[in-house]
């Protein structure tokens, strides 16, 4: 590896926010900002290579050690799990998982088994297991808000930012499930093998984040 670290960034908004943070840390991110067709981007002024990936793949790459570090949302961590160190809350990409139902409907005031639709069945299952509740979970890939509108489900568990989409579709959040933000994760073996390099990177990042606070 010749002393260089490799980090996987989640494509999209987390990628953009990560690049902003890196640049504030003094890292030249020009190769990432103009990637062309290259898949691995070497930063010219710091021993770091950047891989852009979908959120679940970030965890896969870090877990298997082909990337030493990763930036991924807590939502993906909660849903996918994995063996790695979650070392830092980066503070951006903030939103929340929430349980939402039709307005004026009663979710908890019944003894029948509730049906809950979600793109995140593992998060949903863990939430209701923590309550000691037995629910039927329906996996939805698209607009999960349709499930209660079509009477497929009694409620949904989904990521909520402003709540505008829920409101426009006659739904309302009734309980928060988990808070979400971008996290820095580290491969367990890399933390030992490249302790000095990773510590230096973490220190730079923490100093910048503390300066923003």
C-alpha positions in Angstrom: 0.0 0.0 0.0 3.0 2.3 0.4 1.6 4.4 3.2 -1.5 5.5 1.3 -5.0 5.1 2.8 -8.1 4.4 0.7 -11.5 5.8 1.6 -14.9 5.1 0.1 -17.4 8.0 -0.1 -21.1 7.6 -0.5 -22.1 9.1 -3.9 -24.5 12.1 -3.9 -25.0 14.6 -1.1 -22.7 12.8 1.3 -20.0 12.8 -1.3 -20.3 16.6 -1.8 -20.3 17.3 1.9 -17.3 15.0 2.4 -15.4 16.8 -0.3 -16.2 20.1 1.4 -14.9 18.8 4.7 -11.7 17.4 3.0 -11.0 20.7 1.3 -11.5 22.5 4.6 -8.9 20.1 6.0 -6.5 21.3 3.3 -6.8 18.3 1.0 -6.8 18.9 -2.7 -9.9 17.2 -4.0 -9.7 18.2 -7.7 -9.5 14.6 -8.9 -12.7 13.8 -7.1 -14.5 16.9 -8.4 -13.6 16.1 -12.0 -13.5 12.3 -11.9 -13.9 11.5 -15.6 -14.1 7.8 -16.1 -11.5 6.9 -13.4 -12.8 4.8 -10.5 -10.1 5.5 -8.0 -8.9 9.1 -7.4 -5.5 9.9 -5.9 -5.4 13.1 -3.9 -2.2 15.0 -5.0 -1.3 16.6 -1.6 -2.2 13.9 0.9 -1.6 10.1 0.9 -5.3 9.3 0.3 -7.1 7.6 -2.5 -10.9 8.1 -2.9 -13.4 5.6 -4.2 -17.0 6.7 -5.0 -19.6 4.1 -4.2 -23.3 3.5 -3.4 -23.9 3.5 0.4 -24.2 -0.3 0.9 -21.0 -0.8 -1.1 -19.1 1.6 1.1 -19.7 -0.8 4.0 -18.8 -3.8 1.9 -15.5 -2.3 0.8 -14.6 -1.2 4.3 -15.7 -4.5 5.9 -13.6 -6.5 3.4 -10.6 -4.3 3.8 -10.3 -3.1 0.2 -10.9 0.4 1.6 -9.5 1.4 5.0 -12.1 4.1 5.7 -15.6 5.0 4.6 -18.2 7.8 4.8 -21.7 6.4 5.0 -25.0 7.4 6.6 -26.1 5.9 9.9 -29.3 4.7 8.1 -27.2 2.3 6.0 -25.2 1.2 9.0 -28.4 0.4 11.0 -30.0 -1.5 8.1 -26.9 -3.3 6.7 -24.8 -3.8 9.8 -21.2 -5.2 9.5 -17.9 -5.6 11.2 -16.0 -2.3 11.4 -15.3 0.6 13.7 -17.7 3.5 13.7 -15.4 6.3 14.8 -16.9 9.7 14.1 -20.2 11.4 13.7 -19.5 13.9 10.9 -22.6 16.0 11.6 -23.9 16.4 8.1 -26.6 14.5 6.3 -28.8 14.8 9.3 -32.3 13.3 9.2 -34.3 10.7 11.2 -36.1 7.5 10.9 -39.7 7.9 11.9 -42.9 5.9 12.2 -45.7 7.6 10.2 -49.4 6.9 9.8 -52.5 8.4 8.2 -53.7 11.5 10.0 -56.2 10.8 12.7 -55.6 7.0 12.5 -54.8 4.9 15.6 -51.7 2.8 15.3 -51.1 1.7 18.9 -54.7 1.6 20.1 -55.5 -1.8 18.7 -54.5 -5.4 19.5 -54.4 -6.7 15.9 -51.1 -7.3 14.4 -50.0 -4.1 12.6 -48.6 -4.1 9.1 -45.7 -1.7 8.6 -44.1 -0.9 5.2 -40.5 0.2 4.8 -37.5 0.2 2.6 -35.6 -0.6 5.8 -37.0 -3.9 7.2 -34.1 -4.5 9.6 -34.4 -1.1 11.2 -38.1 -1.5 11.4 -37.9 -5.0 12.9 -35.3 -3.9 15.5 -37.5 -0.9 16.5 -40.6 -3.0 17.2 -38.7 -5.8 18.8 -37.4 -3.3 21.2 -41.0 -2.4 22.1 -41.9 -6.1 22.4 -44.4 -5.7 19.5 -45.1 -8.3 16.8 -45.6 -6.6 13.4 -45.8 -7.7 9.8 -43.1 -5.9 7.8 -43.7 -5.3 4.1 -40.6 -4.4 2.1 -41.2 -1.6 -0.4 -38.7 -0.4 -2.9 -40.4 2.7 -4.3 -42.5 5.4 -2.6 -43.3 3.9 0.7 -46.0 6.5 1.4 -48.3 4.7 -1.0 -48.6 1.7 1.3 -51.0 3.3 3.9 -52.8 5.3 1.2 -53.6 2.0 -0.6 -54.4 0.3 2.8 -51.5 -2.1 2.3 -50.1 -1.1 5.7 -51.1 0.6 8.9 -47.9 2.7 9.0 -44.5 3.2 7.5 -41.0 3.5 8.8 -38.9 5.8 6.6 -36.3 8.6 6.6 -37.8 12.0 7.3 -36.1 15.3 6.7 -38.7 18.0 6.6 -41.9 15.9 6.7 -43.2 17.7 3.6 -43.8 14.6 1.5 -45.6 12.9 4.4 -47.9 15.9 4.9 -48.7 16.2 1.1 -49.8 12.6 1.2 -52.0 12.8 4.3 -49.5 11.1 6.6 -47.9 12.3 9.8 -44.9 11.1 11.9 -45.9 9.9 15.3 -42.7 8.6 16.7 -39.0 8.9 16.0 -37.2 5.6 15.4 -33.5 6.7 15.2 -31.4 9.8 14.4 -29.3 9.7 11.3 -26.2 11.5 10.1 -23.0 10.7 8.1 -20.4 8.6 10.0 -16.8 7.8 9.4 -16.1 4.0 9.6 -12.8 2.2 9.7 -11.7 -1.3 8.8 -10.8 -3.3 11.9 -7.5 -4.6 10.5 -6.5 -1.2 9.0 -6.9 0.5 12.4 -4.1 -1.7 13.6 -1.9 -1.9 10.5 -2.1 1.8 9.7 -2.7 3.3 13.1 -0.4 6.3 12.7 -1.9 7.2 9.2 -5.5 6.8 10.4 -4.8 8.7 13.6 -3.4 11.6 11.6 -6.4 11.7 9.3 -8.8 11.5 12.2 -7.0 14.3 14.1 -7.2 16.6 11.0 -10.9 15.8 10.6 -11.7 16.3 14.3 -9.9 19.6 14.4 -11.9 20.9 11.4 -15.2 19.6 12.8 -14.5 21.2 16.2 -13.8 24.4 14.4 -17.2 24.3 12.8 -19.0 23.7 16.0 
